[in-house]
Amino acid sequence: MNRIITAALLAAAVFGANTDAVAAPINIVDDAGHTLRLSEPPRRIITLQPSLTETVCALGACDRLVGVDRYSNYPESVNKLPKLGGLDDTQIETVVALRPDVVIVAPSSRVQDRLSSLGLKVLVLETRSQEDVRRVLSKVGEMLGVSEPQKVWLSIDAAIAQAAASVPAEVKGMSVYYEVDSAPFAAGESSFIGETLARLGLKNIVGKELGPFPKLNPEFIVRADPQIIMVAQRSSVNLPSRPGWAGIRALREQRLCVFAKEESEVMGRPGPRMGEAAGWMARCLRGLAVTKTKPLAKP
């Protein structure tokens, strides 16, 4: 009888401890300065940016997603979820109808105030730099109740380091222009893409003073005369016909990295697949070191 009573007391103690752990309130200050308060880890989550969707999934909580933005397409399982539009046309009524415990958005989202006014809990997270990605992993992991979320960051960091170690000495120190969009928008030194380029040993022609993703005067690029150009396939066709561009060293000496749609899409997402993106960049750089007279159609 004593053994039964002792076992019962132990079970009650363990149950009580677990209940207290689950019931511990969650308070997270987001990047808009607001505090998200939850009584327990959310079971129903909506993400309205691809990198945030991938972050939730990388932390093992894909099954908690009930809706995502139009452009979220990885991992494959998220394609079965309701697609809720983009920055300008988020389907607010559908978001509300899905009854999320929390909606995770980027600061560029125009619906955060509207969603909050409708009584939804909103978490605003910014990911412009690699440090932002590390911090966001930590915050989302805390919200999810995931242990050791920084393991995901360590994996990303290790993959970038491995890519950097594979870059030949011949191309290290070369100047590079990374085009985000043909407007042209560029990836500056302070962006997560720019930080990857620096880790690969390249010198970005777009300094930190211009911001992470500045829109440039095309003449700036001509004057900077980069030795390497990295660009999405959709923007690569007309490069030599841009005024003054035929004389840029990267085109004249045929040092061009052209990334397929799927690759450039991943490269533009500050999240768990940054290591994979660094690997594609490094592969192209290895190709440029070996074949200096022929441009590569793909990295």
Buried (B, 14 or more C-beta within 10 A) or exposed (E): EEEEEEEEEEEEEEEEEEEEEEEEEBEBEBBBEBEBEBEEBBEBBBBBBBBBBBBBBBBEBBEBBBBBBBBBBBEEEBEEBBBBBBBEEBBBEBBBEBEBBBBBBBBEBEBBEBBBEEEBBBBBBBBBBBEBBBBBBBBBBBBBBBEEBEBBBEEBBEBBEEBBEBBBEEBBEBBBBBBBBBEBBBBBBBBBBBBBBBBBBBBBBBEEEBBBBBEBEBEBBBEBBBBBBBBBBEBBEEBEEBEEBEEBBBBEBBBBBBBBEEBBBBBBBBBBBBBBBBBBBBBBBBBBBEEEEEBBEEB
